[in-house]
Amino acid sequence: MSSSLLKVLETAKDQAKDALWALSSCLCHQSAKVKINGRTFNIIKVLGEGGFSFVYLAQDEHSGRQFALKKIRCPTGNEGVKEAMREVEAYRRFKHPNIIRILDSAVTQDPSGDGQLVYLFLPLYARGNLQDAINTHVVNGTRFAEREMVRLFGGVCVAVRALHTYRVSGSGAAAKSGPARGKDARGKAKPKEEEDEEDDDDDDARFPQADGDAEGGYSYGGAPAPSGKSRAASKTQGGAPNGGSSVHVPLMAADDGEGEVVFDGDEELHRAEREGGEGGEGEGELVPYAHRDLKPGNVMISDDGRPILMDFGSTVRARVEVRNRFEALEQQDMAAEQSTMAYRAPELFDVKTGTTLDEKVDIWSLGCTLFALAYSHSPFENTQTTEQGGSIAMAVLNARYKQPASAYSQGLQNLIDAMLKVDPKERPDIHQVIKLTDGVLRSLT
């Protein structure tokens, strides 16, 4: 039986479990409960699902605070947990005002006996995500004002820049992502509120902290678009939903020699950190990362209107040398599993041997995202591909799209076209995209 069919069957089984859980809660007129890291949470409703993960609206029984609780099933055991925990590390690796924060994480035994569960705690956003905003405009027959749309897109771009310009600092210190502390991308002093946000996230961002975390989370207005013990880990009794044990998981965990769940992080990255020199702006080894699943549904809108990039489960080191057919197929399969088709770069549909994949895959996805903000759908989700049996893959591989007649500026249309080049070498890098975006914004004043 193929791995893809097995995954479909596993997902169907998990969906049935969660549907039964939700139904039993309704019939009993009470919320399902889950105990994690010594605290009890009421599961109010299912927000969405995708692959092996489910997202719930959860409320701390003690404080009343609400969270997006992401549950990732790991039926393959330790390897599955290790992969899931890479998402946790990605959340903590990139510190930026336009990037999600994670509040806490835990690993627990699946009470059904099918492997283990990884829980991620993320804040909620009342304003939802960019896909929610698009859907609202469609229902109301309205559209984004161009200046607001370009502002939001620019905020997404500076978040992506933090991934593409990630540098490893030495002596085991945390790596740098983006500009130096205390300055923005142009070298100007950051507003005090941004400094405060970064200070808050340094050491104490883990749940349970006081309310007011404005970073990261899932929309709860609708479904998303789509170990050993650590040296510092605390082990508590609890489980999900009927008992078991949970292990608090910080960024790094050590093998206790007993064969339990181990998360050892990105080994190559931490080796580079140990062996490298002192880090700083413009210093250290450049280690670009690619998000690989940029789309409106993965960008939240904070209470103050900032776009916040989220969902780093697909994030990988950007530059991947493809040396043989096996590696090419491996990259194709990974992209098919983790990257949304209508926003996926053409080089991920048909990976060639003897090539190097890089961060330009995100530039293509940014082009699709800006198109969707302007025209309510991806450039490759049109009547031909969605209703007439056409192939999204073929449309992407040939860059077959057309911008509708619109009231938007020629500068905006040119920006979209610049990013949607089949050959990644012809696409601008993230710095050039930001420069072009700034130019469009200035032209609208």
C-alpha positions in Angstrom: 0.0 0.0 0.0 1.4 3.4 -1.0 2.5 5.9 1.7 0.0 8.5 0.3 -2.9 6.0 0.6 -1.8 5.1 4.2 -1.8 8.8 5.1 -5.3 9.3 3.7 -6.5 6.3 5.8 -4.8 7.6 8.9 -6.2 11.1 8.4 -9.7 9.7 7.9 -9.3 7.7 11.1 -8.2 10.8 13.0 -11.0 12.9 11.7 -13.5 10.2 12.9 -11.9 10.3 16.3 -12.1 14.0 16.6 -15.7 14.1 15.2 -16.7 11.5 17.9 -14.9 13.6 20.6 -16.8 16.7 19.5 -20.1 14.9 19.3 -19.8 13.3 22.7 -19.0 16.7 24.2 -22.1 18.2 22.6 -24.3 15.3 23.9 -22.9 15.6 27.4 -23.4 19.4 27.3 -19.8 19.9 28.4 -16.4 20.5 26.8 -13.9 17.8 26.3 -10.9 18.4 28.6 -7.2 17.9 28.1 -4.6 18.1 30.8 -1.2 19.4 29.6 1.8 20.5 31.6 -0.2 20.4 34.8 -3.0 22.6 33.5 -6.5 21.6 32.4 -8.0 23.1 29.2 -11.6 22.9 27.9 -11.8 22.2 24.2 -14.5 24.5 23.0 -14.5 23.5 19.3 -12.5 22.3 16.4 -11.1 25.1 14.3 -9.6 23.2 11.4 -7.5 20.3 10.3 -4.8 19.4 7.8 -2.7 16.3 7.4 -2.0 14.8 10.8 -2.8 18.0 12.7 -5.9 19.5 14.2 -6.5 22.9 15.7 -8.9 23.5 18.6 -10.1 26.6 20.4 -9.0 25.8 24.0 -9.6 27.6 27.2 -7.5 27.4 30.3 -9.9 26.2 33.1 -8.0 28.2 35.7 -7.4 31.6 34.1 -10.1 31.6 31.4 -7.5 32.5 28.7 -8.2 31.1 25.2 -5.6 29.7 22.8 -5.3 27.9 19.5 -4.2 24.5 20.5 -2.6 22.6 17.6 -2.5 18.9 18.1 -0.1 16.9 15.8 -0.6 13.1 15.8 2.7 11.2 15.5 1.8 7.5 14.8 5.4 6.7 13.7 6.7 7.4 17.2 10.0 9.2 17.9 10.7 10.1 14.3 7.3 11.7 13.9 7.7 13.6 17.2 11.1 14.8 16.1 9.6 16.1 12.8 6.8 17.8 14.6 9.2 19.5 17.1 11.1 21.0 14.2 8.0 23.2 13.7 8.4 24.3 17.4 12.0 25.1 16.8 11.2 27.1 13.7 8.7 29.2 15.7 11.4 30.0 18.2 14.2 30.5 15.7 12.8 33.5 13.9 12.1 36.5 16.1 10.4 39.3 14.3 7.3 41.5 15.0 5.7 40.0 11.9 6.3 36.3 12.7 4.3 34.0 15.0 5.3 33.3 18.6 4.7 30.0 20.2 3.6 30.1 23.9 4.3 26.5 24.9 4.6 22.9 23.6 4.2 19.4 25.1 4.6 15.8 24.0 2.1 13.2 25.4 1.2 9.6 24.7 -1.9 9.2 22.5 -4.5 7.6 24.8 -5.7 5.5 21.9 -2.3 3.9 21.9 -1.4 5.0 18.4 1.9 6.7 18.9 2.3 10.1 20.5 0.8 13.6 20.4 2.6 17.0 20.1 0.6 20.0 21.4 1.5 23.6 20.4 -0.1 26.6 22.1 -0.6 29.6 20.0 -2.5 32.9 20.6 -5.8 33.7 18.9 -6.6 36.6 16.6 -10.1 38.0 16.5 -9.4 39.5 13.1 -8.5 36.2 11.5 -6.2 35.8 8.6 -5.8 37.3 5.1 -7.9 34.5 3.6 -10.7 35.4 5.9 -10.4 39.0 4.8 -10.5 37.9 1.1 -13.6 35.8 1.8 -15.3 38.7 3.5 -14.7 40.9 0.5 -16.1 38.3 -1.8 -19.3 38.0 0.2 -19.7 41.7 0.4 -18.8 42.4 -3.2 -15.9 44.7 -2.1 -12.2 44.7 -2.5 -9.1 45.8 -0.6 -8.1 49.4 -0.9 -4.8 49.2 -2.8 -2.7 51.1 -0.2 -3.9 48.8 2.6 -3.3 45.7 0.5 0.2 46.8 -0.4 0.9 47.7 3.2 -0.2 44.2 4.3 1.8 42.5 1.6 4.9 44.6 2.6 4.6 43.3 6.1 4.5 39.7 4.9 7.6 40.4 2.8 9.7 41.7 5.8 8.7 38.5 7.7 9.9 36.4 4.8 13.1 38.4 4.7 13.9 37.3 8.2 13.8 33.7 6.9 15.8 34.4 3.8 18.5 36.3 5.6 18.9 34.1 8.7 22.5 34.0 9.9 24.1 31.6 12.4 26.0 33.4 15.2 28.8 31.6 17.0 29.7 30.4 20.5 26.4 28.7 20.9 24.6 32.0 20.9 21.2 32.5 19.3 21.3 33.1 15.6 20.4 36.5 14.1 17.4 36.9 11.9 17.0 40.2 10.0 18.5 43.5 11.2 20.4 44.1 14.4 18.6 44.5 17.7 17.2 47.9 18.2 17.1 48.9 14.5 14.7 48.3 11.7 15.6 47.1 8.1 16.8 50.6 7.2 19.0 51.0 10.2 16.6 53.4 12.0 15.7 53.0 15.7 12.8 50.7 16.3 9.7 52.0 18.0 9.7 51.3 21.7 6.7 49.0 21.4 8.6 46.7 19.0 11.6 46.7 21.4 9.3 45.7 24.2 7.8 42.9 22.2 11.3 41.5 21.5 12.2 41.8 25.1 9.1 39.9 26.1 10.0 37.0 23.8 13.6 36.5 24.9 13.3 34.1 27.8 9.7 34.2 29.1 7.4 33.8 26.1 6.3 30.3 27.1 2.8 29.8 28.4 1.5 30.7 30.8 2.3 34.3 30.5 0.1 37.3 31.0 -2.4 38.2 28.3 -1.4 40.6 25.6 0.8 38.4 23.3 0.1 39.8 19.9 2.2 37.4 17.9 1.1 34.2 16.1 -2.0 32.1 16.2 -4.8 30.7 14.2 -8.0 32.3 12.9 -11.0 31.2 14.9 -13.6 32.8 12.6 -13.4 29.8 10.3 -11.3 26.8 9.4 -7.7 27.5 8.3 -7.1 27.5 4.6 -6.9 24.4 5.0 12.0 12.3 24.5 13.7 11.9 27.0 13.2 14.5 29.6 14.8 17.8 28.8 17.3 19.0 31.3 14.8 21.6 32.1 11.6 19.7 31.3 8.9 19.2 33.8 6.8 16.0 33.7 3.2 16.1 34.9 0.4 13.7 35.0 -2.4 14.4 32.5 -3.1 13.5 29.0 -5.3 14.1 26.0 -8.1 13.6 26.5 -8.2 10.8 29.0 -4.9 10.7 30.8 -1.3 9.7 30.3 1.8 11.9 30.8 2.9 15.1 29.1 6.4 16.4 28.8 7.1 20.1 28.6 9.4 20.5 25.6 11.8 23.5 25.4 13.8 24.3 22.3 16.3 21.5 23.0 15.8 18.2 24.7 18.4 15.6 25.8 18.3 11.8 25.5 17.9 10.4 29.0 19.1 7.0 27.8 15.7 5.3 28.4 14.5 5.3 24.8 11.8 7.9 25.4 10.9 10.7 23.0 13.9 12.8 22.1 14.0 16.2 20.3 17.6 17.2 19.5 16.7 20.1 17.2 18.4 20.9 13.9 21.7 19.2 14.5 23.6 20.8 11.6 22.4 24.3 12.6 23.5 23.9 16.3 26.8 22.4 15.2 27.4 25.5 13.1 26.4 27.7 16.0 28.9 25.9 18.2 31.8 26.1 15.7 31.0 29.5 14.2 32.4 32.9 15.2 30.6 35.7 17.0 27.4 36.7 15.3 25.9 40.0 14.6 24.4 42.1 11.8 26.3 41.2 8.6 28.3 38.5 10.5 28.0 34.8 10.8 27.2 32.2 8.2 24.2 32.9 6.0 21.7 30.0 6.4 18.6 31.0 4.4 15.3 29.2 5.2 12.3 28.9 2.9 8.8 28.9 4.3 7.5 26.8 1.3 3.8 27.4 2.1 3.2 31.1 1.8 -0.5 31.9 1.2 -3.2 34.2 2.6 -4.4 31.5 5.0 -1.0 31.5 6.7 -0.9 35.2 7.5 -2.8 36.4 10.5 -3.9 40.0 11.1 -3.1 41.3 14.6 -5.3 43.7 16.5 -3.3 46.6 15.4 -3.5 45.5 11.8 0.0 43.9 11.4 0.3 40.8 9.2 1.8 37.9 11.1 3.4 35.0 9.3 2.5 31.6 10.7 2.5 27.8 10.1 6.1 26.9 9.9 5.6 23.1 9.5 6.8 23.2 5.9 9.9 25.4 6.6 13.2 24.0 5.5 16.7 25.2 4.8 16.2 27.0 1.5 19.1 25.8 -0.6 18.8 22.2 -1.5 21.2 20.6 -4.0 19.4 17.9 -6.1 22.0 15.5 -7.1 20.0 12.5 -8.4 16.6 11.3 -9.4 15.9 9.9 -5.9 16.5 13.3 -4.3 14.4 15.0 -7.0 11.4 12.7 -6.3 11.9 13.2 -2.6 11.7 17.0 -2.9 8.6 16.6 -5.1 6.9 14.4 -2.6 7.7 16.7 0.3 6.3 19.7 -1.6 3.2 17.8 -2.6 2.6 17.0 1.0 3.5 20.3 2.6 3.0 23.1 0.0 -0.5 24.2 -1.2 -0.7 23.4 -4.9 -2.2 26.8 -6.1 0.7 28.7 -4.4 3.5 26.2 -5.1 6.5 27.2 -7.3 6.9 25.4 -10.6 10.3 24.0 -9.7 8.7 22.1 -6.9 6.2 20.4 -9.3 8.9 19.1 -11.6 12.2 18.9 -9.7 15.2 18.6 -12.0 18.4 16.7 -11.1 21.5 18.7 -11.1 19.8 21.8 -9.9 19.6 23.7 -6.6 16.3 24.7 -5.0 16.5 27.9 -3.1 14.5 30.7 -1.4 13.1 31.8 -4.8 10.3 29.3 -4.2 8.9 31.8 -1.7 9.0 34.7 -4.2 6.7 32.8 -6.5 4.3 32.1 -3.6 4.4 35.8 -2.6 3.4 36.6 -6.2 0.4 34.2 -5.9 -0.5 35.7 -2.5 -0.5 39.3 -3.8 -2.6 38.2 -6.8 -5.1 36.6 -4.4 -5.3 39.7 -2.3 -6.1 41.7 -5.5 -8.4 39.3 -7.3 -9.7 37.0 -4.5 -8.0 33.8 -5.7 -4.7 32.4 -6.7 -3.7 33.1 -10.4 -3.9 29.4 -11.1 -7.3 28.8 -9.5 -9.5 29.9 -12.4 -12.5 28.6 -14.3 -10.4 26.4 -16.5 -8.5 24.7 -13.7 -11.4 24.5 -11.2 -14.4 23.8 -13.3 -13.3 22.6 -16.7 -10.9 19.8 -15.7 -7.8 21.8 -16.3 -4.5 21.1 -14.5 -3.3 23.6 -11.9 0.2 21.9 -12.3 0.3 22.6 -16.0 -0.9 26.1 -15.6 1.8 26.7 -13.0 4.6 25.1 -15.1 3.7 27.4 -18.0 2.9 30.4 -15.9 -0.5 30.5 -17.6 -2.5 33.2 -15.9 -4.1 36.6 -16.7 -4.6 39.6 -14.5 -8.2 40.7 -14.7 -9.0 44.3 -15.7 -9.0 46.1 -12.4 -8.8 49.5 -10.7 -5.4 48.6 -9.3 -2.3 50.5 -10.4 0.1 49.3 -13.2 2.9 49.3 -10.6 1.0 46.6 -8.6 0.4 44.6 -11.7 4.0 44.8 -12.7 5.1 43.7 -9.2 2.9 40.5 -9.5 4.3 39.7 -12.9 7.9 40.2 -11.7 7.4 37.5 -9.1 5.6 35.0 -11.3 8.5 34.0 -13.5 8.9 30.3 -14.3 12.7 30.5 -14.1 13.6 31.3 -10.5 16.7 33.1 -11.7 14.4 35.7 -13.3 12.5 36.4 -10.1 13.6 39.2 -7.8 15.0 38.3 -4.4 13.2 39.3 -1.3 15.2 42.6 -1.0 14.2 43.6 -4.5 10.6 42.6 -3.8 10.5 44.9 -0.8 12.1 47.7 -2.8 9.5 47.3 -5.5 6.7 47.1 -2.9 7.9 50.3 -1.3 7.9 52.0 -4.7 4.3 51.0 -5.3 3.3 52.2 -1.9 5.0 55.6 -2.5 3.2 56.0 -5.8 -0.1 55.7 -4.0 0.5 58.6 -1.6 
